[in-house]
Amino acid sequence: MHYDVQFKPRAERDMKNLPREIAGRIVEKLDFMREDLHGDVKRLTNFTPEYRLRVGDYRVLFELEGPVVVVYRVVHRRDAY
């Protein structure tokens, strides 16, 4: 299944505040994940948003809304949960 990726305004601000190298790695992982949620994706329990993608020390917190991946936050792991 092919997914589209949409960023919430807060996630866009998170990405702008990251170093360029890390933001580039996150974009690469999100592009790879579009095809079938490949990568280090884990469903979270008792937490909203429902999923996370691990990219090094950073976490991309997202939910699935049909064929759309909605990214809510991109944060360092110490601040993610």
SULCOR-V434513 format. One record per pair of residues at least 12 apart in sequence whose C-alpha atoms are under 10 Angstrom apart, sorted by the first residue. I is the first residue (numbers start at 1). GAP is how many residues later the second one is. D is the distance in whole Angstrom. If there is no record, write none. Layout:
# SULCOR-V434513
I&GAP&D  I&GAP&D
This chain:
# SULCOR-V434513
1&33&8  1&34&6  1&35&6  1&36&9  1&66&8  2&31&9  2&32&6  2&33&5  2&34&6  2&35&9  2&65&7  2&66&9  3&27&10  3&28&10  3&30&8  3&31&5  3&32&6  3&33&7  3&34&8  3&61&9  3&62&10  3&63&8  3&64&5  3&65&5  3&66&6  3&67&10  4&26&10  4&27&9  4&29&10  4&30&6  4&31&9  4&60&10  4&61&10  4&62&10  4&63&6  4&64&5  4&65&6  4&66&8  5&25&8  5&26&8  5&28&9  5&29&7  5&57&10  5&59&10  5&62&9  5&63&6  5&64&5  5&65&6  5&66&7  6&56&10  6&62&7  6&63&6  6&64&5  6&65&6  6&66&9  7&55&9  7&62&8  7&63&6  7&64&5  7&65&7  7&66&8  7&67&10  8&54&10  8&62&7  8&63&6  8&64&5  8&65&8  9&62&9  9&63&8  9&64&9  10&61&9  10&62&7  10&63&6  10&64&9  11&49&9  11&50&9  11&51&10  11&59&10  11&60&6  11&61&5  11&62&4  11&63&6  11&64&9  12&59&9  12&60&9  12&61&8  12&62&8  13&60&9  13&61&9  14&58&9  14&59&7  14&60&6  14&61&7  14&62&10  15&12&9  15&58&9  15&59&7  15&60&9  17&57&10  17&58&10  18&56&9  18&57&9  18&58&10  22&33&9  22&34&9  22&35&10  22&36&9  23&32&10  23&35&10  23&51&9  25&30&7  25&31&9  26&27&9  26&28&9  26&29&6  26&30&9  26&32&8  26&33&9  26&34&8  26&48&9  27&28&10  28&27&10  29&24&8  29&25&9  29&26&7  29&31&10  30&23&9  30&25&10  30&30&9  30&39&9  30&41&10  33&20&9  33&36&10  34&33&10  34&34&9  34&35&8  37&16&9  37&32&9  38&15&9  39&14&7  39&15&8  39&16&9  40&12&8  40&13&6  40&14&6  40&15&8  40&16&10  41&12&5  41&13&7  41&14&10  41&18&10  41&19&9  41&20&10  41&21&10  42&12&8  42&19&10  43&19&10  43&20&9  44&17&10  47&34&8  48&13&8  48&14&8  48&15&8  48&24&10  48&33&10  49&12&6  49&13&5  49&14&5  49&15&9  49&21&9  49&22&9  49&23&7  49&24&9  50&12&7  50&13&5  50&14&8  51&12&6  51&13&8  51&18&10  51&20&10  52&19&9  52&21&10  52&22&10  52&28&9  53&21&9  54&20&10  54&22&10  54&23&9  55&19&10  55&21&10  55&22&10  56&20&9  56&21&9  57&18&9  57&19&6  57&20&6  57&21&8  58&16&7  58&17&6  58&18&4  58&19&5  58&20&9  58&21&9  58&22&8  59&14&8  59&15&6  59&16&5  59&17&6  59&18&6  59&19&9  59&20&9  59&21&7  59&22&10  60&12&8  60&13&6  60&14&5  60&15&7  60&16&9  60&17&9  60&20&9  61&12&5  61&13&6  61&14&8  61&19&8  61&20&10  62&12&9
